[in-house]
Amino acid sequence: MPYSVVIPRLGLTMEAARVVQWYKQAGETVTRGEPLFSVESDKAVQDIEALASGVVYPLPNLPDEALPIGTPIGYILAPGEAVPAEVAAKAPAAATLGVAPSQVASAAQASPVVAPVGARKLSSPAARRRAKELGLDWRSLERPGGGPILLATVEQAAQQAGQRAPAPVAASAPVAPSAAARAGAVAEWLNVEADAGALVTLLARLDSALSARKQPAPGWPAWFARIASAAANASEDTRALAATPGRLGVYVDERADVLSLTLDEGQAVLLSAGRIGQGPGARVTLSLSYDRAQVTREAAGRLLDAARALVEQPWLLLAS
Amino acid sequence: MREIRLIDGIREAMQEEMRRDPNVYVYGEGIGPRGGNFNETLGMADEFGVRRLIDTPISELGFTGMAIGAALTGLRPIVDIMFWDFAYEVAGQLINQAARIHYMSNGQFSVPLVFRGVVGIGGGAAGHHSAVPYPMYAHFPGLKVVVPATPYDAKGLLKTAIRDNDPVLVFEHRGIYSLKGMVPDEEYTIPLGVAAVQREGSDVTIVALARMVQVALQAADALAREGVSVEVVDPRTLAPLDKETILASIRKTSRVLVVDEAYAPYGVGGEIAALAADEAFYYLDAPIKRLNTLSAPAPASAVLEAEMVPTVDKVVVAVRELMNQ
């Protein structure tokens, strides 16, 4: 495995150093502890020992100037080990590590074994949480001026992408909806957990009653489609949704606990449900993704509340 | 409402509780006709007599043991240890006995003891009169730890401490004994385990105790002029600790600095840092920072004292660093 040789830290206040001389030429072998190269920092010229044994490969085209601590300047390879093609190709770019983090990140992904020390992209926990909420990949973000990706970096990126941040949902941590990431789509989502104990009992009894008559029982997806339709009809401001084909989406994924939601073309609202838990305390998470341009948050909340009521008290379907 | 000093709040709390409950006594050195080392019991011997304000010899082990025994029989003694440094002499009686008797007697006995005294570095009091030892006591189960920062809190918390059926340790910073503040005319108490947000802000949370609350508030004023909005949270009691108020603030600001006059190792800052990392990790946008007194015995030189303890300038610098991650 190639061992990355970097500009070492030689003092507390040192920030950069210039490579003065390599004591080994490309292809020569070095033994751990032997002098490998010398650097000039703000205080002195100093020999640096090899920290690994192997075949030396100094990066070509290193600029003759002070390089920041952690900048890769070469590799020590196992005998017979080839220089990775992308290392050779990217050598000049990688040498100015830190000013082009995205290149380094992609190089690191392509060949993780040579990811140089210092190339790891950093972020604050808050930035990661927010990026996840917004459906963004924090690794793809750039912070002007460098440094770890912070909350503000994510918020700015989201603003630039013309997104509106989804309102925080108290019920449970939602999986980021990919709908929010779609260009131009203004989507928010809500999650709510419902007690499915009564529904589990009802579906089981229905199943046994119908199978005695050799009739197929409606499964959870079919049942949920009826709940969704009844829930939309339950209030004035969402009734039109149920009446217009395509505007109300319904989806059940019986393998998932919480769903990642995507609004389809033409949909204003997508009501979805995950797997129903087992046993008497069974629970199910209902999710609602909605287009802010077509549906208010209040209306969306009423729709989700109505759906929860219909899950928790399934007999209410008879009255709808 | 009327304005009083923090030391007046301490005295009023004891006076009101002694009027309310004849089982409340005070033990300590010079707390009788002399009125206490800090005037904390001034005039009380006249009102309650020297049988309830028991002047003791310089024998911490003697009067602490006496007070714990009195508490076991149903009295509600207040021990005035003067300087908390002296309590190291009786730490075994507090930690090994008072804190554990309720548990080890299977609930048959309680120790309704209040143990109070001054803490803080200042005035060149040096190594034996500058202790800030509350983190040590908050470590042990069975002890309640109160660290007031304002006259209002000092009075309300001490009254609650006196009525509490378990040992409550009260740490009063003498650097704020003369701090003035408003208290209601009518009677009030403050429950243990409820933090106070002393200033609301949105950019960074400073958790501070005792005199450091004033330091943090002054730093917050200075930082406001730089456009940094600081929230100051005072836990008021370390045991029990109001985790929710602290966490809510950290979740709001994403940054936290703990300013404490006690030493840093294994202390309040470490505890708050662990709390933040455990329960608010995904809200942190910067490293968790602590600002404490230098880990060394307190010097006699006032110049060196000022170097050792957290100051307004040091807090401002620490917050700037937090904001420029």
Chai-1 contact restraints between the chains, C-beta under 6 A:
chainA,res_idxA,chainB,res_idxB,connection_type,confidence,min_distance_angstrom,max_distance_angstrom,comment,restraint_id
A,S124,B,D285,contact,1.0,0.0,6.0,A-B,restraint_1
A,P125,B,F281,contact,1.0,0.0,6.0,A-B,restraint_2
A,P125,B,Y282,contact,1.0,0.0,6.0,A-B,restraint_3
A,P125,B,L284,contact,1.0,0.0,6.0,A-B,restraint_4
A,A126,B,S254,contact,1.0,0.0,6.0,A-B,restraint_5
A,A126,B,Y283,contact,1.0,0.0,6.0,A-B,restraint_6
A,A126,B,L284,contact,1.0,0.0,6.0,A-B,restraint_7
A,A126,B,D285,contact,1.0,0.0,6.0,A-B,restraint_8
A,R129,B,Y282,contact,1.0,0.0,6.0,A-B,restraint_9
A,L150,B,D285,contact,1.0,0.0,6.0,A-B,restraint_10
A,L151,B,S254,contact,1.0,0.0,6.0,A-B,restraint_11
A,L151,B,D285,contact,1.0,0.0,6.0,A-B,restraint_12
